[in-house]
Amino acid sequence: MESLIHIRDIKRNFALGSEIVKVLKGIDLDINKGEYVAIMGPSGSGKSTFMNLLGCLDTPTSGTYVLNGRDVSHMTDDELADVRNKEIGFVFQTFNLLPRTTALDNVALPMVYAGYSKTERHARATEVLTSVGLADRMDHKPNQLSGGQRQRVAVGRALVNKPSIILADEPTGNLDSKTSVEIMNLFDEIHAAGNTVILVTHEEDIAEHAHRIIRLRDGLIESDKRRVAAGVYE
């Protein structure tokens, strides 16, 4: 299998006044192309910090992070922004949509930064919105959509640049249980289409959609198990 994410001895410290807080304490991890991974852990385990590093929103204090063949450990902010736009599609708990912009234009936004023409953006955003079941909602603004529809727009935006990774942070955190099931079914379809999906969640039933569950505790990997049968991880 080809390693998409290769992490060795990643540490992340934060200065709190005169004190140094060690949040990640030396993480080793490989994730292959096409995997479906859930990252779990209690509050304070380091999972949000780890997600920010995985998503190139932050850089480690020390250690190595190679993403799709590129060492992103010590990149500048501008270089990281370029990597994020090309390699990573983000889905957030709070949707993060532009409120006065249509679903179509929200989805097309990453393509603006990537330099695509308006024709290309319109065609690809239309294709993606159709694939997430919103062909009849393209001209609607977020306040005209349900929570589940807004999250579908956010998933579409994450997919539009054909990234290496879909990184979802508590993607069902603001949704009711029925809508959560629909959104997780959508993630299952996205993974089945060949995408690498990484979920950060504290909910066991959401994590069990993944084929591999990594648990963090106190800034280290506590366990890393793969699914061998429905509901069974070893």
N, C-alpha and C positions, 0 to 999 in steps of 0.2 A: 504494500500500500504506500501511496505517496503522502509524505507528511506535509500538511498544509500549515500547521502551527507547531513550532519547535521551540520550547521554552526550557532554559536551564538556569537553575539557581537564582530565580527572580526574587529580588527583595525590594520592598518599597517602604521607606521611612518618611515620616512627616515631622517637621519641627513644630512643637507646641510650646511657645515661649522659649525657655532655655532647655526644655526637655525634648528628647528625640523619641517619638512613638514608632515602634516597629510593627507595621501592619501586615506585611507579607514577609515571611521569614526564610525564604529559600524554596521556591516551587519549581519542580521539574514536570513537564507535561508535553506530550505529543498528541495532536489531533489530526487524523487523516482526512483527505478530501472525501466528502460524501457522508461523513459521520453525523449523528444526531445526538448531541450531548446536552445534559442538564447539569448546571452547577448549583449546588445547594450549600446551605450553611446557616447557622444561627446569626442573629445580629452581632456584629463585632468580629465575625469570622474572617473578614477580609474579602468577601465575595464582590462587593461593589467596587472596591479598589482594584480587584483582579479583573472585573469586567471592563473598567476604564482602561486598564493596560491592554487587554485583549483587543479592545476597540480602537486602540491608538488615540485615545483621548488624553493619555498620560504616558509618561515614560518611567521605567524602573529606576530605582536608586542604584542598583547593580544587577548584573546577570544579563542573559542574552535572550532576545525574542526575535526569531526569524519567522516572518509571515510570507508564505508563498514565495520562498526563495530570497526574500529581502530582509536584511537585519534592520529592524525598526527600533532597536533598543535606545539609540542615541540620536534619533533624528530631530531636526528643528521643527518648530510648530508648523511652518509652511509645508515641509516635507510630509509631516504626519497628516495634515489636512488633505494632501493629494492622495496619500495611501487610503485614508478613510473613504474618500469619495469613490475611489476605484475598486477597493477590495472589500468594503464592509457595508452591509445594509443594516441600519438600526431600526428596531421596533421598541418603543418605550411604553411604559404603563400609561403615561398621560397623553399619548398619541402625538403631541408636538406638531400639530398641523397649523398652517397659517389661516387664521379665522376668516379673512375676507377674500379667500382664494378658493376657486372651485376644486373639486376632487381631482380633476384632470391636471390642473396646474400644480397642485400640491405634489402629485405623483411625479410630474415632469421636472420638478425643481432640481434634483441632483444632476439631471442632464444639462441644465443651464450651466452649472459650475464645470461640467465636464466638456463644455464647448460644442454640444450638438446643435444642429440647426433647428429652427422652429418646426419644420416639417417632420424631421426625425423624432423630435420630442413628442409631438402630437401622436404620431403613429405608434411609438413604443408605449407611451402612457395609456393610450386607448387599448392596446393589446394586453397590458398588465392589469388594468382595471377590469377588463372582461374576464381575465383568468381568475381574479379574486371575487367574481360574482357581482360586480358593480357596473355592468354595462349601461344600466338604466339610471345611474346616479352621477354620471360624469360631470354634469354642470351644476351639481348641488354643492353648497358651501357646508363646512363642518356643522354649523348650527342647524342645518336642515337634515342632518344624518343622525341615526341612532349611535350609541356607543360602539356596538359591534361593527357598524358600517364605517365609523371613523377609524377603528383599528384595521379594518380591511384596506382603507386608503393608506394607512401608515405601512401596512405590509406591502402594498403595491409600490409605494415610494422606496421601500427597502430593496425591492427586487429590480427596480427599473434599470439600474446600471449593470445588471448581471454580475453582482459582486461574488467574491470568493466565499464569503461567510454572511449568513443572516444571524445577527446578534440581537436577541430579544431579552429585554430586562423586565421581568414581571409582566409579560404581555397581556395577562388576563386580570391583573390586579384591580382594574376599575370596571370590570364587567360582571354581570350576573352569571349564575352557573350555566344556564342554557346557552348564553352567548359565548361563554368561555369554551364550552364544548365545540361550538362551531368554529371558533378561532383556532383551537388546537387541531381540529380536523384539517383546517387550511394549512397549518404548519406541517402536518403529516403529509399532505399532498405536495407541498413545496420540497420536503425532503425526498419524497418518492420520485420527484422530477430530477433528482441528482444534486440538489443544493446541500451544502454543509450548514447545519443549523445548530446554534448554541443558545440555550435558554438559561437565564438566571432566574431562579424561582425559590420560594420557600414552601411551596405547596407540593406535597407528595404526589397527588393525582395528576398534576401538570407535569411534574418531572417524569412520571412513568410513561409519557408519550415518547421520551427519548430512549435510545438504545444503549446509552451509557450514562451513568450518574456519578459525578465527581462531588464529593463532600469536603468542604473546607472547615477547619476548626483552628482557631488561634493562629491564623496566618499560614497554615500548612495544609497539605492534602491529607485528610484523615482516611478516606477510602476512594477507590476508583473501580467501579464495577460495571460489567457489561451484561446486557439482557441475554439470557439463554433460553427463556420461554416467557410466555405472557405473565407479567408480574413477578418474574424471578430474575434476580441479578446476582452475578458471581464475580 
